[in-house]
Amino acid sequence: MKIAMIGTGYVGLVSGVCFSDFGHEVVCVDRDPAKIEMLEGGRVPIFEPGLEDLMVRNVGSGRLTFTTDLKAAVDGADAVFIAVGTPTRRGDGHADLTYVMAAAEEIARALTGYAVVVTKSTVPVGTNRKVADAMRAAAPEAAFDVASNPEFLREGAAIDDFMRPDRVVVGVESERAGGVMSDIYRPLYLRDFPIMITDLESAEMIKYAANAFLATKITFINEIAALCERVGADVKKVSKGIGMDGRIGNKFLHAGPGYGGSCFPKDTSALARIGQEHAVPMRIVETVIQVNEGVKHRMIEKLRDLCDGSFNGRTVAVLGVTFKPNTDDMRDAPSLTIVPALVGGGAKVRVVDPEGRREGEALLPGVTWCDDPYEASDGADLLVLLTEWNEFRALDLPRIADAMGTARMADLRNIYSPADVLDAGFTAYDAVGRR
């Protein structure tokens, strides 16, 4: 089948590359000529393990191309996917649909035959019907159906998530649209991955409900972690104990400095706004948002305590600033709250991150970037483990402790055991939800 993918951000690029690997003919569209030139040169603008190699392979096969010409890409397409940004609108928490609607109108004017126009971007309930209305207003004679196909890609594991999904959700209103979408995902259906066909509104809601529930699990265990610290329990053991219950499950029960990234903050905020608009307040989701912000500030107080009450004049080494490992994404990362608090309090902050520097240099002014943890911790008063990159899981702790001015560690991802850290020569250790 011929597919046009409008938008080459994280979702659009991953989806386009993977669809081409299914054997479809895919054209990815972006307005930015520099990005298209970069992609045509075999380089990707984001860090996602395995994506660049898969892209190059499918470009070489002739199944995947890139262009700035939306009209040419849409011409003759069986399906046109909208995968543009839906950032949180400043001031009211709504998802900004400006780019989605602009793309829909342009697609409508470019259609030369029937196509299914598929919203891949995360959008509020009711958006696909608005997309259809906007397209009909822009081109009354256009032949199309709309479909909702939310993505469930984890950054750092996106290709595996696309190729081996827990489920594929497709919202349609006609059998014809359902048939096109079934043909697109046929390679997954043949391998017995579940394809769930729903109405438009249910598909839209599934995405928000899933992310809100996962964000709730993270926030729940972070609140339990705070209580564990007060009563002397170990949150790692608590997480393992409750995670063994099949009704709960062990995923997203790792205590830390709060959730971040491109999805959870934006989607929980949007779902809360949807509830308010329909007079059905999402009280749990609203509380999750508030508690998550509080978790970040609780981490700052942990660090302040390890610095004897003041950051002023202290040298702090921070390991990891992306919101999670195996990505370069800094959106709503806890580091964007914690690191500025260190700098603002008078600390000299040294930062190490395997992939975060490209974005982090602009987002974290006033810090010094180092090449490795040993350079960053030399003479430091505090070592902060903020993102659990594999590179930070097997540090030479005695070497670091010996080189630090004051050997203190804040392990905000619970990577190490307290006994191992103290045996290595550290004089103080604090984690999340542990003694």
N, C-alpha and C positions, 0 to 999 in steps of 0.2 A: 504494500500500500504506500501511497505518497503522503507524507506528513510534513506540515510546516510548523515549526516551533518558534513562536514569537517571544523573544527574550532569551538571552544567553547568560542569565545569572545562575545561581547555584542550582535551582530546580530545573530551569530550562535546559541548561547545558548537560546535566546528568541525564535527564529524561531523553533528550535528543540523541545523545551518544548511545544510550542503552536501547532505544527503539531501533536505531540503525543496526545495532548488533543482533537484534531479532530478525534482521533481514529486510526491514522496511527502507524505503528511500526517504531520507530526512533532510530537510533544509532548515537550518537554524538562522533566525533573523535577529539582527540587533542594529540600532540606530548609530552606534559608535563605530566609525570606520577603523579606529585604532584597535578596538577589541576584535573586530572581524579579521583584521590583518594578523593579529597575534594568533588567533585560532587557526587561520589558514597556514600559518607558519609552524603549526604543531605544538603550540604552547597554550596552556590554560591559565586564566587569570585568577584562579582560586586553587587552594591546596586541598586535594581530595585524593587519597591513595588509590592508584590504579587508573584514574580517570584519563590522564594524558596518554598513556599507552593504548587504552581502549579507543580513544578518539583517533589517534594516528592510524591505528589499524583499520578503522572503518572509513576514514577519509581515503586511505590507500585502496580500499575495495570499491570506491566510487559511490557508496551508499550514503555518505554524509558530506554535506557541503555547507558553506556559510555565506551569508550575503547581507547587505543593507537594504536590498530591494524587496520590500514586503509584497508588493503586487506580483512580482515574478514568482516568489515563493508560494503564494497562495493559489496561483493559476493551476488548475487541475488537481489540487490537493483533495484527498479523501477526508482528511481531518486536519483542522488547524487548532493547535494548542496555544492558549494564552498563558504564558508563564512569566509575567512581568511582576514588578514589586508591588506589594500592598502594605507599605509601612504604616505604623500607627500615626494617625493624624495628630499633630501637635495641638494640645489644649483640651481635647474631648475624649481621647482614647479610641475613637473609631478607626477602622481600617480605611486607609485612603485608597479609593477606587479610581482615582484620576487616570492612572496608566491603563487599568483594565478597560475602562470605557473608551478611552482613546483608541486602544488597540482594536476593540470590537467594532467601532465605527469604520476604522480603516480597513479591517478585514471584510466587512460587508460590502464596501465599495469595490474591493478587489476581486470578489468571488466571480468566477466565470461559469460555475456549475454548482451542483449540490455538494455540500460539505457539512461535516459535523464540526461545530466550533466548541472546543472543549476548554473549560476553565480549569487550569492546573494550579493557578495561584490560590492561596488561601483567602477565601472571601466570606463575608457574613451571609447568613441565611437570607435567601431572596435575591441574591446578586445575579444568579444566572438568568432569572426572569427579566431583570433590568438589562442585562446584556442583550437578550433577545429583543427587547423593546428598542434599545438604542440602535441595534443593527437594522431593524425594520424601518426605523425613522431615517436612518442614513441611506438605506438602499431598499426601497419597498419591494422591488422585484427579485431580490436575492433569494436563492433557494438554500435553506440551511435548517439544521436543528442545533440546539445547544445541549451540552452535556457537562456534568460536573465530575471531575476525576481528581479528587484531592491526593496530594502526595504525603507519604509517610517515610521520608528519608532521614536517617540519622547522619549528621555530618561526621565524616570519618569512616562511615560504613555504608555510604549511599549506594554504591554499585551492588553490593551484596543484597541490600534491602530492595533494590529495584528488581534484581534477577531472582531473588528468593523471598518474595514478600509474605508476610503473615496473611495478607488479603489485598485484593485490588477492589476499590470501591468506585462504582460508576453510577452516576445519577442521570437518567434519561427520561424522555417523555414519549418517545415513539419507538416502534419495533425497528424501524430503519436505522435510527441512531444506535440502538442497542446492538444491531448486527455489525455495524461498522466498528464499534468499540470492542466487540467480541473478537472480530478478526484481528484487530490491532494487538490484543492481548492473547491471541491464540497460542503462541509459544509457551506462555505460562499455564494456560488451561490444560494443554497437553501433558504438562508435568504435574498436574493435580494441585496447582496452587489455586486457592479459592478466589473466584471472581464474583463479587457481590453486586447485583444490579438493584438499584433503588430509584426512588423518585429524586428530583433535584434537591428539595429541601433536606431530605434525610442525609444525602451525601454531604451536603454543606455542613450539617450539624455534626456528623460523625467526626469530621476533622477537628472541630473546635472541642467537642466533648472528649476526644482521645487525648489531646494535648493538655486540656485542663485537668483531666484525671491524673496524668503522669506528673504534672507540676504539683498537684495536690500530694501525691505520694512523696515527692522530694521534700516538700515543705513540712509534711507530717513528720518525717523522720528527723528533720532538722529541729523541730520543736521537741521531739522525744530526746534528741541529743542534748539539748539544753537542760532538760530535767535529769538526764543521766548524770551530767556533771555535778548537779547539786546533791543527788542521792548516792553517788558512788558506783553507779552501774556503768557498763561498757556498751556503748551504742552498737559496736560491731557485733557483739554477741546477741544483743537485742534484735538487730536487723536480721541476723542469720536465723534466729529462733522464730520470728514471725514470718520470715520469707519462706520457711519450710511448709507453711500452711498453704495448700494448693489454692485456697480461695483468695489469698493475698499475693503470693508470688514474690520472688526475690529481686526482681528488677526495679530500679529507681528507688531503692531503699538504702542508698549510701549517703551518709551525712557529710556535709561540706559547707562551703561558704555561700550557698544559694544557687538557684538555677539562673541561667542566662541564655544567650544565643539568639538566633533569628526567629524562633517559633514561640516558645513558651511565654516570654514576656508579652509579645505582641498579641498572641491568640487569647491568653487569659484576659488581657485588657479589653479586647474586642468582644469576647463573650460576655463579660460583665456589662459592657455598654448595650449589647443586644438585649440582655435581661432587663436592664433599666428602661429601655425604649418600649418593651412589651409589658411593663408592669409585673415582671416576674423576676425580682432581684436574685442574682446568683450570689447568695450570701457566702457560701463556701468558697467560691472562686474569688470574691472580693477579699475575703480574709487571707486566702493564699497569697494574693498579691501583696498585701500589707505585711504579712509575716515574712515573706521572702526578702523584702527590703530591710526588715528588722534584723534578719540573719546576717546580712552583710555588715551592718553596723556593730553587731555583737562580735564579729570577727575583728573589727578594728579595735574594740576594747580589749580583746585577748592580746593583740599585738602591743597595745599600750601598756598593759600589765607586765608583759615580758620585758618592756623597756623601762621598767621602774616608774611608770606613770607619765612619761613624756618621750616624744619622738625627737625632740630638739637635739641636734648634734649627734644623733645616732646614725650609724651606717647599716642599712637593711638590704639584704640580698633577697630578691623575689624570684622564685623559680616557677615560671609559667604564668602567662597573662591571657591567653585565649580562653574562651568560656569552657572548653573541654579539649582533650588531646586529639591529635590527628586532624586538626583543622587550623586554618589561619583566621577563623572568624572571631572578631572581637565584639560583636554586637551584644550589648547588655551583659558583658562579662563582669563577674564580681570584681575583677581587677580594676574596672573603671570607677568603682567606688572606693576600694581599699587603697590602691596605690596613690591616688590624689590626696587621700587623708594622711598618708605617710609624708608625702612631699609637703603638703600644707602645714604639717606639724613640725617641720624643720628637719626631717630626716634626709640623709643622702641615700638615694635609692638606686640600687643596681639591679638590672633585670636580665633574665635569660629566658628565651623561649625559642624552640626549634623553628617555628613558622610564624610567630606573632609580630616580628619586628616591622614588617612592611606596613601593616596597619597601625601597629602600636606606637610608632615614632610620632605620628600626628596626634594620636589620642591620649598619649601619656607624656606630656611635656615635663621637663625637669628631671628626667631619670637618665641614668647612664646604662647603655646596652653593653652586655658582655657576651663573650663567645661560649662560655661554659660555666657550670656551677662553681668550679674551683676558683676561677678568676673573680667571680661575683662575690664569693664568701671570704676572700682573703682580707683579713682585718675587720670583717663585719661584726656588728654587735648582735644581729639577729638574722636567722635564716628562715624564710617563709616559703613553704611548699603550697602553691596556690592552684596549680593545674597538674594533674597526674600523668604527665608524659612518661613513656617508658624509660626515657633517658634519666629520669629522676628517681627511679625505683630501686636502683642498685648503686647508690653513691658510696664512695669511700668515706664513710662517716668519720673515722679517726683522723683522716687527713684533713677534712674540713674543720673538725673541732679544733685541731691543733693550729690551723691557720687563722681561725677567727680571733677577733679581739676579745669578745665575750661569747662563748659558745652556747647560744640559746637557739632553740628551734620551735617554730609554730607550724605544725603539720596539719594543715587545714583540709587534707584529703585522707588522713589516717593511713598513710602509706607504710609507716614504720611502727614497730612496737616500742613502747616507752622504754622497756628494758634495754633494747639494742641501742637506742639513741644515748641513753645515760651511760651505758657501758662503753660507748665509743668516746666518751670524754665531754659530752655536753653537760652543762651545769643546770640547764632548765629545759623542759619540754612541755608543750601544750598541744592538744589536738582538739577534735570536735566530738563531744559526747563521751569522753573517756576520762579516767582519773588523771 
